[in-house]
Amino acid sequence: SHNHAMYGSVDEFFYKSVGGIRLASDAVASDHLIYDPQFTTASSANVTYNSIRGMAAISWAVVSVSKVALNLTVPVN
């Protein structure tokens, strides 16, 4: 099986660090998400997170040295 708990931490790294999607410390049932992507040496990222309130997503791409294109999807309400 490839469904081991140790692989979950890799997924968590991508949506929390590279994508920057995480729950706020005071969140109740995913009612408060924080988007804080870490722009790494990667030139782009596309991350989705299926919360209890709906899909949260972020995609970003480095356009130039000083510009990043960013798109967010925020769950309803």
C-alpha positions in Angstrom: 0.0 0.0 0.0 1.1 3.5 -0.7 -1.2 5.0 1.9 1.2 5.4 4.8 1.0 8.1 7.4 4.6 9.1 6.6 3.5 10.3 3.1 0.9 12.7 4.6 3.6 15.0 6.0 4.9 15.5 2.4 1.5 16.6 1.3 1.1 18.8 4.3 4.4 20.6 3.5 3.2 21.5 0.0 -0.2 22.9 1.0 1.0 24.7 4.1 4.4 25.9 3.0 4.6 26.2 -0.8 0.9 26.9 -1.2 0.6 28.7 2.2 -2.9 27.4 3.0 -3.4 26.8 6.7 -6.0 27.1 9.4 -5.8 30.1 11.7 -5.0 29.2 15.4 -8.5 30.3 16.4 -10.3 28.5 13.5 -13.4 26.5 14.2 -14.4 24.0 11.6 -12.2 25.6 9.0 -13.9 29.0 9.3 -10.7 31.0 9.1 -8.0 30.1 6.6 -4.7 31.9 6.1 -3.1 32.2 2.7 0.7 32.8 3.1 2.7 31.2 0.3 6.4 30.8 0.6 7.9 31.7 -2.7 10.8 29.3 -3.0 13.1 28.4 -5.8 10.1 27.0 -7.7 8.8 29.2 -10.5 5.2 28.3 -9.8 2.8 26.3 -7.6 -0.8 25.2 -7.7 -2.3 23.9 -4.4 -5.8 22.9 -3.4 -7.2 22.0 0.1 -10.6 20.5 0.5 -11.9 21.9 3.8 -15.1 21.1 5.5 -16.5 24.4 4.1 -15.4 23.8 0.5 -12.4 24.0 -1.7 -9.6 26.4 -0.9 -7.0 26.9 -3.7 -4.0 29.0 -4.5 -1.9 29.2 -7.6 1.1 31.5 -8.1 3.7 32.0 -10.8 6.8 34.1 -10.8 6.4 36.6 -13.7 9.7 38.5 -13.2 12.2 39.3 -10.4 9.7 41.7 -8.7 6.3 40.3 -9.8 4.2 37.3 -8.9 0.9 36.4 -10.5 -1.5 35.0 -7.7 -4.9 33.5 -7.9 -7.0 32.5 -4.9 -10.1 30.4 -4.4 -11.9 31.0 -1.1 -14.6 28.7 0.3 -18.1 30.1 0.4 -18.9 32.1 3.6 
